[in-house]
């Protein structure tokens, strides 16, 4: 497949039309996606390019590389299985993307990038046994420019596009083959590392589960993170989505449950020359932050080190800490309001705003003054089932229950009587920095009238 042709969409006039009462989806014009170089050998190794065919299962037990200018595409219903043990870098293979990596699963035929025994590990976790979740069986996906590509080269690859895809159980230790600017020797690797400031990282309608440290770290790039589910990531630390200098874009309609530290963290550390600037709206964050031991760290949304952005319409439920804006963030350019904070213990209520931060409650925020006030009224999730008085954190994952870190069979949609219904802010536009278009572009769900990832009218997160 030829490298993507990237066009800058005219977002501004289109997005500002969202003064309506319904969360709508902005679909960019369609593009034809051709099958190029069908891959029939089920065992992948070395440099790979072409198309992984619908419904087939493929394996890799050593590192595979998508070279600059090449594309690897997964059709719907593909399983890509990493064969590793998490003990060394050599026995924990990774996907190295210098080109373009595309996974186009569908609702009816999602894709998997996972490990051989993934079904057993999910069953164990659902029963409260998390022993194998954090083994870090493989090294994740590393997206960065090739060392041979001049920094001023015109774009000819570098995108990561994931739709309706399960990404699971990475974190194997780094080794001599890893870039020391990304990982120190022996560090656990992330499910996704994206460090390509000129290019696009799109993840939509996907599932992220079981990372040893950060699930996703972006060190420069244009992002669109829409309608995903993040579960149980970070053994003793790590965010679901950690952003560094040069990260710009939108994070919306995600359900995030059971992070070790923050659900979402934005920082401008790294001095890329492009300021971190991210909108985070209509996300639902539940039970995050309890495995982090550092003071003041671990909860919902964290801004620090000159990062800026927008934060609206989020549900923050039983997170160890609420919003945290460190004083060295670009406070003057962080716009925020319309959050609902809920805590089932006095300890959580007292930490809706982190004590070492400068965030303040805003005019349209809903927050409890006492425990169990203003419950979000999910359709089938009991927010008071766990004893946060006896177990306030920090604590190990072994002391948590499956219900605090996994979605399970619960339904996080809102009852019609929820205090979150109708309290959303809709008169703002997502940033829309992603430049890929068509089926390979971003499908941005615009701000919704209800707080959280699920709208009463059925829009928003579709899991």
N, C-alpha and C positions, 0 to 999 in steps of 0.2 A: 504494500500500500504506500502511495506517495505520502510524504509528510503533509500535515494539516496546513491549509491556507487559512491564516488568521485575519479576521476583519474586526474592526472596532465598531460595535453596534451603537446606534444612536439611542442610548438608554433614557436620557434625561426626560424628553418630552413624553415618552411612553410610560415611564414609571410614575411620573407625577399625576397620571390619571387616576391613581389609586386613592382617591378621596372617598371611595364608595364604602359600603358596609360589609363587603365580603372579601376574604382572602383569595386573590386570583393568582393564576400562574401565568408568567410571561414566557411564551414559547418563541424561540428564535426560529427563523425560516429553516425548512428542512434541507438536508443535504443527502446525496446518495452515498451509501457506504458499500463499497465493493469488496468482494472476497478476493484477497490477494495471497498467492502462495499458500494454499491449504497445507496445514501441518498434519501428517498422518501418523508419524512416529510418536508413540505415547510417552517416550522418555526424552526429556529435553536436557540439553547440556550445551555449554559454551555460548557462542553468539546465536541468538534466535531472532527470527522475524517472520512475518506472515500471519496466518489466521488459525487459531485454535477452533476446531469445528464444533458446531452446536451439539450439545448432549454428550460429548466425549469427556473422558478423564485422562489427564496428563500428569506426569510426575517429574520432579527434579530433585536430585540428591547432592548436587554440587551447584555452585553459583551459575546463574544464567545471566546473560548480558544482552540488552537491546542497544545496539550501537547508534551513535549520532546519525540522524537521517533515516533510520529504520523504524518500522512500526510493528508491534506485536498486538494483535487484536483477539479478544475472546468473544466468540458469539454466545448467544443465550444458552444457559444450561450447562456450561462448561465447569468442570472441577479441575483445579490446578493444585496438586498435592505436593507439599514439601516433605521430603523424607529426611528427618533429622532427629537428633536427640538432645539438643540444647547444651551439650557439654563443652564443645569447643567451637571456634569459628568455622573450622574445616568440616565439622559434622552438623552445622546449623546453616544450611545454604540460604542465600539471599537472591533477590532479583535486583539487578543493577540496570537502571534505566537512564541511558544517555539520549535515547530517542523518544519515541512516543508509545505509551502503553495504554491500551483501551480495553475496558471490560464492559460489554453491553449486555448485562443480564436483563431480565424482565421480571415483572411481578409474578408471572406464572412459571417462569424458568430462570430463577436467580443463578448467579455464578458463585463459585466458592474458590477462595485462595486460602488454603487451610492445611491441616495435617491429617495423617492417615486415620487416626483414632478420634477424630473430632466429635463424632456422635456420642461416643462413650464419655468423653470429657464433659460434654454438655449435660449428659444424664447424671454424672457424678456431681457436677456443680448444682444442678437442680435439687439434689438431695442433701446439699450442704457440705459436700466434700470438694474443697478447692485445691487439693494437693497438686493436681496435674495442670491446672489452668495456667500457672505461671512458670512452667518448665522452659518456655522460650525455645520451642523445638526448631525454629528456623530464624533467619536473620532479617526478615521483612523486605520491604521494597525501598530501595535507595534511588532517588531521582536527583540528578545533578548534571551540569554540563560536563562533557568529556574534557579531559585535560588538554586534548589536542585541538579543541575548538577555541579560536580566539574570542576574547570576551566581547569584542565589537562585531562578531559575526551576526548576519541576519538570521532570524529564527528559521530553523528547518527541523524542528523536533522539540523534545523536552516536555511535552504535555503528559499529564496523568489524568485519565478520564475514567471514572468508576461509577457505574449505574447498576442498582439492584445486585450488589455484590457483597458476599460475606468475607470479611478479612479477620483472621483469627490466629491467636496463640503464637505470636512472634516474640523475640527477645533474646535469642541466643547471643553469647558473648562475641564482641568484636575481636578481630585479630589483625595480623600484619597486612592483610589485603585491604583492610578498610582505611579510608582517608582519615588521618589523625585529626584533621580539622572538623570532622563530624563526630567520631567516636574515639575516646581514649581506649587504649588496649584493655580488653576485658570488660568494657562497659556493656550493659545490655542494649541491644538495638531496638528500634521502634518498629511497629507494624508498618508505618510509612514515615520516611524522611523525604521531604521535598525541599530542595534548595536550588531553585532555578528562577531567578527573579524576573526574567523576561517571559516566562511561560505560565501556563494555566494548570491549576489543580482543581478538578471538579469531582466531587463525590456526592452522589444523590441516591436517596432511597436505599441506602446500604446499611450493613450491620458490622460493627467493630467490637471485638470481644477478646479479652484475655491477653493483653500485652503485659510484659514484665515491668516496663517503665512507662514513659509516655506512649500513648497509642499512636498519635500523629504529631510530628513536629515539622513546622514549616519555617524555613529560614530564607525567606524571600520568595515571592510568587503571587500570582493573581488567583484568588481562591473563590469558590462557590460551594458551600457546604449546606446542602438542603435535604431535610426530611429523613435524616438518618437515625439509627439507634446505636448508642454507645453503652456497653455493659461491662462492668467488672474489669477495669484496667488499672494497672499499677499495683505491684505486690506490696511495697512499702512506701511508695512515692511515685509521682508521675501524674501528668494531666491527660485528660481525654484528647484535648487539642491545644497544643502549645505553639505560640507564634512568636517569631523573632523579627528583627529588622528587615524591612522590605516586603512584609506580608500585607496585602491589601485585598479587601473583598467583603463577602457576606457569609454569615453563619445563622441559619434560621430553621425553625420547625424541627429541631433535633430533640429526641428524648435521650437524656444522659443520666444514667443511674449507676452508683457505686464506684466512682473514681476514687483513687487513693488520695489525690490532692484536689486541685481545682477541676471543675468541668471544662472551663475555658480560661486560657491565660494569654494575655497580649503584652509583649515587651518590644521595645525598639533596640534592644541590645544587639550589637554586631556592626553598627555603623555602615549599613549598605549604601546610604545616600538617599534611600526612599523610606519615608517614615511609615511605620506600622500604623495602619488605619483600617479598622474593621468594624462593620455593623453586626451586632448580635441581637437578634430579635425573635420573639415567639418561640423560645426554647423552654423545655421543661427539664429541670434539674432536681434529682431526688437522691438523698443520702450520699452526698459526695463529701470527701475530705477527712474521713475518720481514720484513715491509715497513715496520715502524715503526722510526723512527730514535731516538726518545727513550729515554733510559736507563731500564731497568727496566720499560718498557711493552711490552705485546704478547705475548699468549699465550693463556691459557685463560679463567680467571675472575678478575675484578677487583672488589673491594669498596672503596669509599672514601666520605668525607664523610658519616658518620652513617648510611649504609645498613646494613640488617640482613637476615637471611634464613637459609635452610638450604641446604646443599650436600652431597648424598649420591649415591653410586653412579655417578660420572662416570668415563669413560675419557678420559685426557689423554695423547695420543700425539704425540710429536715436535713439541710446541709450544715456541716459543722461550723462553717463561717459563711456569711453572706457576701455581698460585694466588697471588694478590697481594692481601693485605688491608693497606691503608694504615692507619697508626695512628689516623687520625681517623675511620675507620669505626666503627660500633657493635659493636666486637669482642665485648663481653660477650653480645651477642644474635645472633651468627653461629654457628650449629650446623653442624658439618661432620665427615665421616668417610667411610670406604668409597670412596676414590678409587683408581684405578690410574694411576700415572704411568709412562710409558715414554719412554726416550730412546735414540737410536741413536748418540749421540756424547757424549763427556765434557762438552762445553759445555752440552748440554741437560740432562744428569743433574745438573750442578752448579747449575742454575737452576730446578729443580722448584718451589722456593719463591723468589719474587722477593727480591733482596737488600735492596730498600728497603721490604719489607713485613714483617708480623708473623705471617703464617700459619705453622703448624707441622704436621709430620706427625702423624696421629692413629693410634689403636690398631689400626684395621682397614684402614688404607691399605696399598696394595701399591706399592712404589716401588723402582726399580733403584738399586743402589749402584754398579754399573758399567754401561757402555754395553751395550745389547742384552739386558739381563737382564729377565725377566718379560715377554716379548713377548705382546701380547694375542691373537695367533693368530686374525686375521680369516680368513674362508674363502678370500678371493682378493685380498688386498691385501698387497703386500710393504712392510713398514714400514722396510726398510733399503735401498731402491732409490736413495735420494738421498744425496749426499755432504754431510752436514752439517758435516764437518770442514773441507772446502774452502770451503763456503758457509754460514757460521754465522749470517749476518744481522748488521745489516740489509742488505737487497738489493732491487733493483728486481724487479718481476714478470717482466721479460724474462729474468732469470737463473733463474727457477723453471721447473719442468717441469709439464706438464699433470697428471701423476700426483700432484703435491704440492698442487694447488689445486682439482682436480675429482674428482668421484666416478667418472666414466667407466663402464666396464663392471665395476668392482670390486664385491665383495660384502663389506660390513663386518659381516656377522653373525659370530658367534663359533663357532669349532670347539669340539667338546665337551670337548677337553682344555685349553681356555684357562684361565689363572689367574683370569680374571674371572667364570667360571661359578660360581654359588652364593655369591658374596661380597657380594651386595647387602643393604642394610638395608631391611626392609619394615615395621617397626613405627612408622611415622610417617604422618601424613596430609598431603596437599597442602593448601594454604591455601583454595582454592576461593572466591576473592573475586568471581568473575564472577557477575553476577546475571541475565543473559539465560538463558532456558530453552528446552526443546524442540529442534527441529532448528536453531534459531538460537542454542542454548546451547553450552556447552563439553562435549566428550566427553573426560573426563580419564582418562588411563591411570595407574593407581595405581603406587606404587613396585614395582620388580621384583626378583627374587632374583638376577639376573645384573647385572653392571655394564654400563653403556653403553646405547645407544639400541635395541639389538636383543636380544630375549630368545631363548634357545635353543628355547623352546616355540612360537616364531613370533609372539608378541605384541610390542608396542612399535612402532617405526617400520615402516611398511609399504612404503617405497620400495625 
